[in-house]
Amino acid sequence: MGKKTSGVVVSDTSDLSPVSCSFAGSTIIHRNTITAYQTSSVTFGNTCVSEIRSCNEGTLSGTYTNTSCNVDAPNYCGDFSSAHNNF
């Protein structure tokens, strides 16, 4: 219970643990970080874009929502001996 001081109730939060965050079904502990990805896959020749998301008192920074990102296999030409360059 809080303490009453001059008509104002002051909450005693000394016993409260920091609030964790949730990301893709996992719990992220307060002040920990995870790497999240903009998309779950990209076409061959492109790069996965990531961001570091941090948990602070139950609020997870950032906006990316994917837990992983895969680069798709290249498309092959005719005899399958060389990949398309798409240039």
C-alpha positions in Angstrom: 0.0 0.0 0.0 1.1 3.6 -0.6 2.1 6.1 2.0 -0.2 9.1 2.6 1.6 12.4 2.8 -0.3 15.7 3.0 -3.3 14.2 1.4 -1.3 12.6 -1.5 -0.8 8.9 -1.8 2.8 8.0 -2.7 3.2 4.5 -4.1 6.0 2.5 -2.8 7.6 0.8 -5.8 10.7 -0.5 -4.2 9.4 -4.1 -4.2 8.4 -4.0 -7.9 10.6 -5.8 -10.5 11.2 -4.1 -13.8 8.6 -5.0 -16.4 9.7 -7.3 -19.2 8.7 -7.0 -22.9 7.1 -9.5 -25.3 8.4 -10.1 -28.8 7.2 -12.9 -31.2 6.1 -15.1 -28.3 9.3 -14.6 -26.3 9.9 -12.6 -23.1 12.6 -9.9 -23.3 13.9 -9.0 -19.9 14.1 -5.3 -18.9 17.3 -3.7 -20.4 18.0 -6.6 -22.7 18.1 -6.4 -26.5 17.1 -8.5 -29.5 17.8 -8.2 -33.2 14.7 -7.9 -35.3 14.4 -7.8 -39.1 12.4 -5.7 -41.5 11.3 -8.6 -43.6 11.4 -12.4 -43.2 13.2 -12.9 -46.5 14.9 -11.0 -49.3 15.7 -11.9 -52.9 19.2 -13.2 -53.8 21.7 -10.3 -54.0 19.9 -8.2 -51.4 20.7 -7.8 -47.8 18.5 -8.3 -44.7 17.8 -5.1 -42.9 17.9 -5.4 -39.1 17.6 -3.2 -36.0 18.4 -3.7 -32.4 15.3 -3.5 -30.2 15.7 -2.9 -26.5 13.3 -3.4 -23.6 12.9 -0.6 -21.1 10.2 -1.0 -18.4 7.9 -3.0 -20.6 8.3 -0.9 -23.7 10.2 -2.4 -26.7 11.9 0.1 -28.9 11.9 -0.1 -32.7 9.4 -1.3 -35.2 10.7 -4.4 -37.1 8.7 -7.5 -36.3 10.6 -10.5 -37.8 12.8 -12.8 -35.7 14.9 -13.9 -38.7 15.6 -13.1 -42.3 16.6 -15.5 -45.1 18.2 -14.7 -48.4 16.4 -16.5 -51.2 18.4 -18.9 -53.4 19.6 -17.5 -56.8 17.7 -18.3 -60.0 19.7 -20.5 -62.3 20.0 -20.2 -66.1 19.7 -23.1 -68.6 22.3 -25.7 -67.7 22.3 -24.7 -64.0 26.0 -23.9 -64.1 25.8 -20.2 -63.4 23.4 -17.9 -61.5 21.5 -15.0 -63.1 23.1 -11.7 -62.3 20.0 -9.6 -63.2 22.3 -6.8 -64.4 
